[in-house]
Amino acid sequence: MTAGVPGEEPGAFRETRDALALMAAAHRNRPFPPGARGLDVAGQDLVLLDADA
């Protein structure tokens, strides 16, 4: 295994982190599904669970 440049992230980690950042941004930019308002998940309102995420 070859050591990278000090302070540089391994490529696989960087790609995974970037993909997760894109997915999170896409999630934040989408409206909450109207049909999911008022639904409970394990006793918690789904709107509140989404807001905490």
WOSULMO-V48187 format. One record per helix or strand of 2 or more residues. SS is the DSSP state (A for helix, B for strand). FROM is the first residue (numbers start at 1). LEN is the number of residues. Records with the same first field share a line. If there is no record, write none. Layout:
SS->FROM-LEN  FROM-LEN
This chain:
A->11-19  34-3  46-7
B->40-2  44-2
